[in-house]
Amino acid sequence: MSNVTIGFIGLGIMGKPMARNLLKAGYPLVVHSRGRPPVDELGKEGAQIAASSHEVAARSQVVVTMLPDSPDAEQVYAGGQGVFAGAKPGTLLIDMSSISPVVARKLALDAERRGLDMLDAPVSGGEAGAVSASLSIMIGGKADAVERAMPIFQLLGKNIVHVGEAGAGQVAKAANQVVVGITIAAVSEALVLAAKAGVDPAKVRQVLLGGFAQSKILDAHGQKMLEHNFKPGFRIRLHEKDLKIALATGAEYGVPLMVTGLVAQMMTAMRSTGRGELDHSGLVTLIEELAKTELSQKSSS
């Protein structure tokens, strides 16, 4: 399938390494993004450069998008110079952004009316997973489109699951973000509690990793918290956006997401105090601030 031209729109923290993996696999790649530097970077590596989403779609048999939010996806797909306007019938569209399930279903319906196949396929795994092509990919859409897209997914991720019809991937991603967000908050509170009580949080993390509290969040993000390394792999403001999607979905279906609401407010507090660009593990700084203690001063090397 490497003779198929793939268009890739959205070359941010996640999108750029994902696009690079497709390029390395030998796919002809047409790229476009709001920011020029990653476009030029991939252009030097062999990607073709397009001036608009419309042009990307017109030059591609498959279009992959990795965008920040629902309004961005609606603009890129349905705008006047968008993908729908440029795509030929039969084009496969794969939106790997994290957006509202309602918007995902609307876009899939619009695509179908135009003779296009569309999948929602949000991911989990952060920048590290994007770079190593080990993302978890949760897919909504028709089975034949999923089968067609599978060679692409296999170059981007390891845990690839067709969850259900259009929008199902976004529901799964909302559930993922609920678990991740709440766990980050829990790890933050646990480590700051240890530090404030005069116990080495690094040693607390070490012992918890061997017990029932073990998690990838405690492992990877707990270490970031101890080091105060909040270089963004996934920004707090984007996680806040995802939790708001989860809360809206919960409201639509009558599911109370009470703890999710609290963590979303914590992330809103982070953003409103100028920390929205930090990695989501930086949520620990809010607990540190309230507790008047810092992990970096308490943890051993």
Buried (B, 14 or more C-beta within 10 A) or exposed (E): BEEBBBBBBBBBBBBBBBBBBBBEBEBBBBBBBBEEEBBEBBBEEEBBBBEBBBBBBBBBBBBBBBBBBBEBBBBBBBBEBBBBBBBEEEBBBBBBBBBBBBBBBBBBEBBEEBEBBBBBBBBBBBBEBBBEBEBBBBBBBBEEBBEBBBBBBEBBBBEBBBBBBBBBBBBBBBBBBBEBBBBBBBBBBBBBBBBBEEEBBBEBBEEBEEEEBEBEBBEBBBBBBBBBEBEBBBBBBBBBBBBBBBBBBBEEEEEEBEEBBEBBEBBBBBBEEEBBBBBBBBBBBBBBBEEEBBBEEBBEE
